[in-house]
C-alpha cells in the first residue's frame, strides 16, 4: 500500500462497518487507484445530491477534478469510502484549515440509493475518530437548509454542535471530542445495526448448503440432515452440481439456480473454492455466510491474508460471515429451530447461549452439555472470527428473551475495549462466564474480565459447573454458606473448598439451631456443617434444608449425600426439591457422591437443583456466583471529568520540536512531580505499558518485596472508572497497610484513587505515550495527598521530539 512517492497508507483506518439497517459495509481510506471508482460514483449521483454536495446547482463535474480526489496525504486531507460490493456507496472527506490546524472542513456524499440507510452517521463516526487521532478537534460543514438528512446526522450525533444563523446555507461546527452522549448514541446505533445484521444468520427464513454431499457422515450431508432433523421450518437448499437430491431434498447445481435468495448459506467446500462460492452467494443476494471449510489462517500467513480478504469482500457485499474453520450455528428458540451444524450431538433447548472460537472443541462441548443435561438457547462456533465475533453475539443474546446465561470460549480478542464496553452493559442483567487459556497476557485478561463483571474460569469443566448453577438457580445474595451432610469427611472437604472460593461457613442462628434440634437424628450435629449422620432420612434432609434457607444469616446451601442404601437417593432428592422450591431466592446445590443418574432425580418441571460429582466443584461454582453477585450489587462506576486537566497544553508539549519533560506532561493533568523526602507511609509505584492486544494497562503496587517477591500488583485496562480505581487500590493483598487495618493511620486513599484516574485519562487522551512509570509515589496519611517523587515517560518513536 505504501507507494514509493506517496504518503504511507493508513491501514489502521480499514474497518468493517454496519449501517442502521444492519447492512454490512467496509470503510477504508481512499487510494490513488480509486480514481475510476470516484468518477463512476459521482456519475451515478442525482442532480439533487450533487446540489447538496456543492451547495448549489451543478451542471457538470470534470473527471480530472474528481480523479484528483483520490490523492490525499492522509494527514491534512483524508477521505474515507464506504463500499457496497466493489462500488462506493458513501464518501466523507476532511481538509485541515491551514490557519487553524485543529479545525477541518468536512463534506459528505452518499449515493442516492443508500441515503436512507445510515451511511452518513457511520462515516461521521469513522472520520471523527481519524481526525481526533490527527490532532483535529472541530469539524466544520456548510449544509443547505433543506438538506434535512445531513442536518439530522449532525444534530443526532451526540457531539457538541453549534449551528450558524438560519439561512439558505447553515454553518455547523462539530466538536469531536468523545463526549459521553456521543459515545452512548454511537453504542445504541451500533447495537441496533448489529442485531439487524445477525438476524439472517440466527433467524434465517431459508438456508443453502453449498457442498452438500450425498454420502452420510460427510460434513455437507450432515449439515443438511441436521437442518431437517432439528425442525427448521424454512426452505433448505442443498447445492451440489453432481446430485439430484441430498438427504431426500432436491439439490441445485449452483447458488444462482436457487428458486429464491437464501438468507443464510453454509459453505463446506475445499478452501481454494471458497472465495468463488462466497462471491456467487453475494451475487445471488445471500445475507449471511458460514464458512465451515478449513485451510485458512491455521495454515500460515498466506491463509490469514486469504481469510482477511474473504471478510473484506463479504462486508463490502453487505453480508455477515462466520468462520472460516468453524462447525456452524445452532439456535433452539421457537423463532428459529436452526441446527446449521455437522455436530452429531444437538443440544436440548435451554437458557444458556455459547460462543466458541474452536471448531473441534465445539463438538465436545455440545456432547458434554447433552450428557450434563444443560440446555442451550444458542451455540455459535465462530472459528477464526474474521467478521462475526463474540462481541457481535453478546449484543444479540443481550436482548434474547430465551437466553439467561452466556458462555464464552475465548482464545484471542479482536477488540478488547469493545468487548469490555459490551460486557459491562450485559453482565448486570445476564451473567457472562468465560474460559480463556491465559498465557503471556494472563494478567491483562483477568483485569479486563474483572472490570467487565465477567466470571473467568480456567477449564471447560469449571465453565460448565458454573453454567449449571446460574442456568437453574439464582446467584447467592451473599457469601454465607450452610453445608448439610450425612458424612463428615466430604463436609470437611467442602468447608475447605468454600474458603478457597471466597465463601464463609458461619455458625447457624440460634433460632435455626432450636428449630433443627428436635427433628434431627440422635447424635446429629446442629453446628455448621450440619452432620445428619448416615442414619438420616429424607425427612431429615427436608427439614434441614428448609431451616437453613430460612436463616437470615445464610445465603446458600450445599447439600451432600453419601447413599448408604440403594433406595435412598430418589427420596432425598425429592426432599431437597421440596425445600428448594419454598425458598426460590437462595440457591441450593448438591453432591450425591457415588450416585449415578442423580441429575434426573433433581429436576421437577422448571425447578432444577444442580448436582456435582464432587463437593469441591459445588463450592467453587457458588464462589464464582457469589463474587459475580457482589460485583452486580456494587454501583456502576463512571469515568469522571477531572478538574485541572489541560489537554491542549499537553498536546502542545507533544507537538514541540523536542521531547517534553515528564513533569510538564503530568502537570497538564494535575499531577505535580516533587520529592518531599521519605514519608511515614509505604511507597508505591504506578506504571502504564502498551499491551499489543489490550492497549494501555495500568499497574499499581507497593515498592519493595510486596511487588518483587510476592507479585502483589493490581492491574486494570484503561480507561478506568472511579469504581475501577477504588477496587484497584484496595485489591492488593497489602491493602490493610493502606486503609489502616494494621493499626496505623493508613494513607490518603482518595488522593491515590484520583491520581490513578488522572494517569488513566492522560494515556487515553495522549496515545503517543508508549509507557510511563511513577516511582516512588509517596503515600501520605489521610488528608496529606500523594507525592510523585520521580517520573519517566516514553513516547512512541514516531512522536515529534522522540522519547523522554
N, C-alpha and C positions, 0 to 999 in steps of 0.2 A: 504493500500500500504506500510505502514511502518512496516516491519518485525522486530521482537524483536532483532535480531542480526545484521541486516543490516543498512546501512545509510538511511536517510529519502529519500523517493522517491519524486522527484520534480514535483508535479502535474502541476505546473505553466508552465512547458515546453510542456504540451499536447496541441497541436494546430491543427486545420484543415488547410489544405493547398491545393493549386491549382498549377498544373504544367502548362507549357507553352501551352499545347494542350487544356487546360480547364478541364482536368480530375481532379476529386476530390481525395484527399487522407487524411490520418490522420497521423500526425507526433507526436511521443512521445518518451520519453527515454526508453531505453532497460530495461527489467525487468528479474530477475532470471528465471521466468517461461517461458521466450522466448528461452531457450536453444534449445529445439527441433525445433523451428521455424528457428533459426540460422543455425542449421545443414541442414535443408531442403533448406534454402536459398542458402547456399554455394554449396550444392549438385546440385542445378539447374543452376549453373554458367558454362559458357563455358570455355574451356581451355584458350582462348584468354583473357577473362575477368579476370580469376584467375592470368594470367601472368601480366596483367596491375596492378592488386592489389598487387602482390608480387614482382613486378619489375623483373620478370624473369620466366622461365619455372617452373611449379609446377606439380609434379606427383600426389601427394595426400595430402590432408589436414586432419589431425587427428581430429576425432569427439570430443575428450576430450579437445583439444585446442580450437575448435570452441565454445564448451559449456562454457568454462571459460570466453568467451567474453560477456556473459550475466550478469556477475557480475562486476559492476563498483561502484566507490564511489561517482559518480555524481559531483565531485569537481575536483580532479586531473585527473580523467579519466571519460569521458562521451561518451556515444553512443546514437544516435538518429536513430529510424527506421521510414520509410515511408511505410504505409500499403496499400496493394491492396487486399481488402477483409480481410481475416484473415492472409494472407501471407505477407512477407516482400518484398517490391519492391526495396527499397534502404536503405543503411546503411551508416552513417558517424560517425566517432569516432575520438576524440582527446585524447592525453596523454600529460599531462603537463611535461615540461622539469624540472627536479628537480634542475638543476644548474641555469637555467634562468626561474623563475616561471611565468614570463609574456609571455613566449613562449610555444607553444604546437605543437606537431606533429599531423597532421590531415590526415585521409585516407577516401576515398570514394569508395563504391562498389554499383553499380546499376545492377539490374537483366537484363539480355540481352534483354528481350522483352520490357523493359521500357527505354532503353538507349537513345532514340531519343525524349523523351517526356519532358525533362526539370527537371527531379528529382535532378540532380546534383546542378543546380542553387538554387532550392528550399532548399535543405539540407544545402548548404553553408550559405544561409541567416539565417537559424534556428541555425546552430551550431555557427555562428559568434555572434549572439545575446546572446546565452547561455554562450559562452566563455567570452565575454565582461563583463557580469554580474558576472563572477567568477575571474575577475582580469587578464584575458589573453588579450594581445594586439596584438600578432603576431601569426598567424598560419603558420606552415612550412609543406611543402609537397614535396616529391620526385615523379616525374612522368616520365614514359618512353617517349622518344622524339616523338614516333609515336602515343601516346595517345592524338590525337588532340581534342577529345571531352572534356576531362578533362582540357586540357590546355586552351581551349576556355572559359570554365566555369570561370577559374581564371582571365584570361585577360579581360573578359567581365563583371566582377563583379562590376566594378566601384571603388573597393578598390585600395589602392596603392600596387602595386605588383612588387617585384624585382625577377628577374629570374637569375639563375646561368648561367655560360657559356654553349654554345651548346655542347651537347654530347649525349651519349645513354640515360642518365638519367639527367633530368633538375630539379634543386632545386628551389622551389618557397618560398618566404617569403611574406605573405599577411598581411598587416597592417589593422586590422579590426575595427579601429575607424570609426564611421558612417560619412564618408565624403559625401559632397553634391552630388558628382557624383554617389556614390554607392547608396544613397537613391533614387536619380532620376531614376537610372536604375532598382532598385527594384520596384519602383512605376509603371514604364512602364510595367515590366514583370507581376506584379500583375494585372494591368488594362487589359492587353490582355487576361490573363488567366480567369479573372472574366467574361469578356464579352463572351468568348467562352463557359464557363461553364453554362451561363444563356440562351444561345440560345435554347437548348431543352426545357427549361421552358417557354420562352416567344415567341418563334417562332417554336413550335414543328411541325413535319410533321404528327404525329399520336398521339392520346390520348386514354388512357384507363381510365375507371371509375370503380373502384373496390368498390362494394357496391351499384351499380346501382339498383334502385328499380322500380318495375312495377307500383307502386301506385303514381299518380300525387301528387304534393305538399310535397313529401318527398325529402330530400336533394339529395340522389343519383339519383332520377329521374330528378329533376330539373337541375342538372349539365349536364346530357345528353341532355335534351331538350334545354338548353341554348347554348350548343355547336352547335347543329343543327340550332337553330333559329338565332344564331349570325353569321352564314355563314362560319363556319370553313371548309376549303377546304380539309383537310386531313381526314384520316380514324378515326372513332370513334368506340371504342370497349367497350361496356358495359360488366362488369364482374359480373355475378350472377349465382350461381350454381343451382338456382331454377327457372330460367326464360329462355325462348327461345328467347324472344325479349323484348327490353325496348325502349319505345318511338319510336317504329317502326323499330328499328335497331337490327340486330342479336346479341344475347348475348352469352357469353362464360362462362364456369364453373370456369376456373382458368386463371390466367395470363399466366401460362405455355402453355395454349391451344391456345393463340392468334396466328394468322397467321404470325405476324411479331413482333419484339420487339418494343413497342411504345416508342417514345421519352419521353412522359410525362404520369404519372399515377396520378389520383386523388383518394385518399383513404377516403372513407366515411363509415367506419365500426366501431363497438364498440372499445373502447380504448384497451382492453385486446387482441384484434385480430390484432391490427395494426402492432406490431413487426413481426409477421409471414407474413403478407401481404407485408411489406417492404422488408423482406428477399426474398420472392418469386419474387418481382419486380427486385431485384438485380440479382437473378439467371437468370431471363429472359432477362437481358440486358437493362432494363429501365434506362434512363439517368437522369431523374428528377422526384421527387415525391412531391405532395402537400397533406399534411395530414390535412383534414378538421376536423377530429374527435376531440372531446374534451375529457376531463378526464385525463389530464396530469398535467402540472405544477400548474394549478389553484387548484388542489386537495391537495397539500401539498408536503412535502419533498420526499415521495416515487414517486409521479408523476413527480417531477422535475428530479429525478435520472433517471426515465424511459425515459424521453424525451432527456436527455443528451446522454444516451446510444443509443437511436434511431439515433441521429445526428451523433454520432461517427461511428456507423455502416454504415450509408448512405455515409459519406465522405470516409471511408475506402473502400467502394464498388464502388467508382467512381461516385456517384450520388449526385446531389444537392437536398436539402429538404426544402420546405416551410411549416411553421407551427410548431407544431400542433395547433389546435383550431383556424383555420382561415376560410375565406369564399371564397378563391380561387384567380384566376388570370384573368385579362382582358387585352387584347391588341387589340386596334381597328385599328392599322395600316394595310395598304393593304397587308403587308408581312405576317400577321398572322390572323387577324379577329378571335381572340380567346376569347370566353366567357366561361371560365372554372370556373364557379361560380354558386351557387344556388340562387343568388340575383334575385328577381323578377324585379328589375329595372336595365336595361342595359344602360350604358351611350352612348350618341351620340359621333361620332368621334370629336376630338378637339385637342388642343395644350397643354393640361395640363396632367401631369402624377402624380400619388399619391401613396404613401406607407402609409399603416395604420397598427398600431400594435394591433388594436382591431377588432375582427371579427364582433361582433354585431354592432359596430359603423359603420363598412363599409357599412352595409345595408342602414343605414340612410344617409350616405354620398352620395351614388350613387343615392338615391331617391331625395335628396335635390339638387344635381348637375343637375339632369334632369329637375327639376322644375325651376331651376335658368337659364337654357339654357346654362350651362357650359359644353363644350365637353371635353372628355378625350382621350388622346393617349394611356394611360395605367393606370391600377389600380392593385395594389398587396396588398392583406391582408396578412401580414407576421405572424400574430398570435404571438406565443411565440418566434419566430425568433431564433430558436436554430441553424439554419445554414444560410440560405439566409437572409440577413439583409438589413436594409436601406442603409448601406454603399455599399453593392453589387449593389443594384438597382440604386443608384446615378451614379455608373460607367456605367451602361447600358444606362440610359437616357442621360448621358453626351454626347454621340455620336449619339443619336437617332434623326434623322432629323425631325421627326414628333412631337417632344417634345420641347416646348419653355419655360415652367414653370414647376417646380417640387414642389409638396406639400407633407409635411411630418406630419403625426400624430405620435409623439414620446412619449412613456411613460417611457422607460428605454433606456440607451445607452449600447450597447455591448462593443464597443471600441471607446470611445470618441475622442481619439487622431487620430485614423484613420478617423473618421468622419470629424474632423476639417481639416485634410490634404486633403481629397477628396473634401469637400465642398469649401475650398479655391480655388481649381482648377476649380470647376464647376461654382461657383457663378458669376465670372466676365462675363460669357457668357450666363448663364441661371439663372434667379432668383430662389432661393430656399426659400419657405415660410413654416414655421413650427409652429405647435401648440404643446405646452408642458404644462402639468398641474402645473409645479412648484414644490412646496414642500420644504423640507429642503435644497436641493441643488439648489435652485432657482437662487442664485447669480452666482453660477458656470455655470449653464445652460445659463444664459444671457451673461456671459463673453465669453463662448465658441461660442455662436451664433454671438456675436458682432465681435469677431476675424475672424470668417469664412465668414462673409458677409451674414449670414442667417437672413431673415426677421422673427422676432418672433412675433407671435400673441397669444392672451390669450384666444381665444374662437374659436370654429369652424365657427361661423358666420363671425368673423373677418378674419379668414383664407380664406374663400370663397369670402369675399368682396375684399380682396387684389388680389386674383387669378383672379377674374372677370376683374379687371383693367389690370393686367400685361399680361393676355392672349390676350387682344384685343387692348391695347394702349401702346405706349412707355412710359417708366418711364420719369418723367419730368426732363429737364436739370437743373433745379434749384428749389428753394422753393418759388417762387413768383407766387401767385395765383390771378386770376381775378374771381370775383363772379358776375354772371348775374342772375337777379331775376325779377319776377313781383309781389313780395310780400315782404314787409320789415321785418316781423317777422322771417321767415325762413332764410333770409340773415344774420340777427344778430346772429342766432344760428350757422350758417356756419362759420362766422368770428371767433367766439369763438372756434369752433372745429378746425379750421385751426391753431390757436395759440397753442392749446393743442397738435396738431400733429407736431409742429415744423415748421409750414408754415407761410409765411407772406402774407398780403393782401395790397400791396403797392399802392400808387397813380398811376394813369394811366399817360402815357407820354402825353405831350402837343399835339403831332400830332394825337394821338388816340382820345383825347377829342375833337379836332376840327373835326375829321372825323365823330364822333358819333353825335355831337350836332344837325346837321340839319336833321338827319334821324330818330331820336328817337321821341317818342310820346311827346306831350306837357306835361311839368311837370316832364319828366324823368330826373333822376339824373345821370350826367356823371362822378360822383366820382366812387370809388371802395369800396363797391359793386355798380354795375350798376343797379339801380332800374328802370325797364322799365314801371312800373305801371301796374295795372290789365287790362288796355286797350291795352297792347302791342299785336302786330300782329306777325304772323310767320316771316314776312319780317324784323320786328324789331329784332327778335332773330337772324336771319341770319346775319344781319349787325353787331350786337353787338359781336357775337362770332367771326366772321371773323376779326373784328377790334382788339380785344384783342389778338387773336392768332398772329396777325401781329405786335404786340407791342414787341420790343426787351427787354422790362423790365418785360414781363410776361412769365412764364414758363408753365402754365396750366390754364384751365378754369373749374369752377364748374358752371353748368347751372341749375337753379331752376325754376320749372314751377308749379304754382298752377292753375289747369284748372278752369277758370271762366265759361266756356261753354263746353258742352259735345262734340262739334265737333272740338275743337281746338287741342288736343294732337297730332293727326297724322300730322297736318300741321306744328306744332312747331318741332316735331321730324324730319320731312323731312328737315326743315331749318337747324337744328343743324347738321344733317348728311352732308348737302352740305358744311357748313363751316368747319367741321372737316376734310372732305376729302381733302380740299385745304391746310391744314396745318398738314401733317402726322407726323411731328416731335414733336408736342406738344400734350399732352393728353387732352381729353375732357371727363368729367364725368357729369352725370346728376342726378337729383332727381325730379321726377314728383310726387309731393305729392298728394295722393288721387287717383292716376291713376292706374287702373288695366290693365294688359296686355300690358303695355307700352314697355316692353323689346323687343317685336316683332317689334314694330314701329321703334326702334333704330338700326335696322340691315338692311344692304344693301350689299348683296354679302359678301365679306370678311371684310367689314367695320362694326364694332360693337362699339357703344358708350355705355359703361356700365351705367346702371341706378340703383339707390338705393332708397329704400322706404323712408329713411330719410337722410337729407343732412349731418348729422354728420358722417355717415358711408362713404360717398363720400370723405369728408375731411380727415378722418382717413386713408383711403386707399391711398390717394395721399401723405399723410405724410410718410407712410411706403415706398412708391415707391421713393419719393424724397431722403429719407435717404439712401436707397439702391443705388440709382444712385450716391450720393455723395461718398459712400464707393467705388463703382466701379471706379469712376473717380480719386481716390487717388492712387498714385503709390504703387505697391505691396511692402511689406516690405521684408527684408531678416534677417536671424539670423546671425549677424556679427561675424567674428573672432576677438576676443578682445586681445589686446596686454597685456603682463604682467600676463598671466594666466599660472600657473604651476600645471597642473593636476596631474603629477607624485608626486609632493611634497604633494598635498592634499591627495592622496591615501596612501602615505607612513604614513602620520599622522593618517589616519583612521586605518591602519593596525597595529599600535603600541599597546603595552600592556595596555595602559591607555587611557582614553578618551582625545582626543585632545582639546585644548582650542579653543573657537570660534574665537578668534583673529587670531590664527595660520591658521585655515582653510580659513578665509576671506582674510588674507594676500596673500594666494596662488592664490586668484582670484583678486588681485589688489585692495582690499578694506582695508584701514587702520582703526583700531579702536582706537580713541583717543578723549578725551573730551576737546575741546578748550574753554569751557565755553559758556554761552548763547550768541547767535548771534543776529544780528539786524532783521533777518527774522523769519518766523514761524518755529516751529519744526514739524517734520513728523515722521512717522514710516513706515517700510517695514516689512512684515511678510510673511511666507510661511507655509501652512498647507497641509498635505497629505489628499486630499479628497478620500474616498474609491472608488468613481466612476471615477472621472476626473483626479486623480493624483495630483501633486503639483499645488496649487492655490496660486498665489502671490497677496497680498493685499497692497494697498498704501493709506495713508490718512494723514491729519494733526492731530496732537495730540490735546487733549482737547475736547471742546464742538463740534467741527466740526464732529468728528467721533462718540463721545459718545452720543451726543444728537441729532445730525442731520443725523446720519448714512451716512455721506458723505465719503464713502470709495469706491475706484475703485479696481476691481479685474480682473485678467487675468489668463488663464490657460497656464502653461509653455509647450513648450519653447516659449519665446516671441521674435518677430521680432523687428527691430528698429521702424517699424510703430506701433506695439502694445505698445511699451514703450512710444512713443510720444503721442499716443492717450490716454494712461492710465493716465499719469500725468496731461494731460490737460482736462480730463473728469470730474474732481471734480467740484462741484458747487462752491467751494472756489478757483477755478483756477485763478480768477482775482488777488488774493493775490500773486500768483506765477509769473505771466507774466507782472506785473506792471500796470495792468489796473486800479488799485485802487489809482494810483498816486505815489506809492513808487517805488524803483528801481527794485523790483521783485527778483527772485532768479536765480541761475545758473541752468537753465533747462537742458542744455546739459549734465552737470555733473550728475544731478539727473537721467536722462534717461540712462546714461551709467552705473550708479550704479544698476538700475533696471535690465539692461541686464546682468550685472555680477552676480547678485543673481540668475537670471533665468538660466544662464549657469552652475552655481555651483550646483543647485539642480538637473539639468538634468544629469550632469556628476557624481554626487555622490548620487545615490538613497538611500544610507544609512541614509541620512538626513530626519528625520521624520517631524521636524518643525524647524522654525527659526524665530527670531524676532530681528530687529534692532530698538531700541527705547531709546532715541530720536536720530533722524537724523537731525543734524543742517543744515538748508538750507541757504547757504551764498549768498551774492549778485553776479550778473553775473561776471564770471571770478574767483570767490572765491572757487568754488567747493562745495562739501558737506563733512560733518564730521560725522562719526558714533561714537556717544558717548558711546553707550553700546550695546552689542550683546549677545544673547543666542542662542544656537543650541542644539536641542535634536536629538539624533541618535536612530535608531531602536534598540530594545533590543538585537537583535542577532549580532549587530556590535561588533567587538573586542573592549574592553575597555568600552562598555556600552554607557551611555548618558552623555552630559555635557551641 
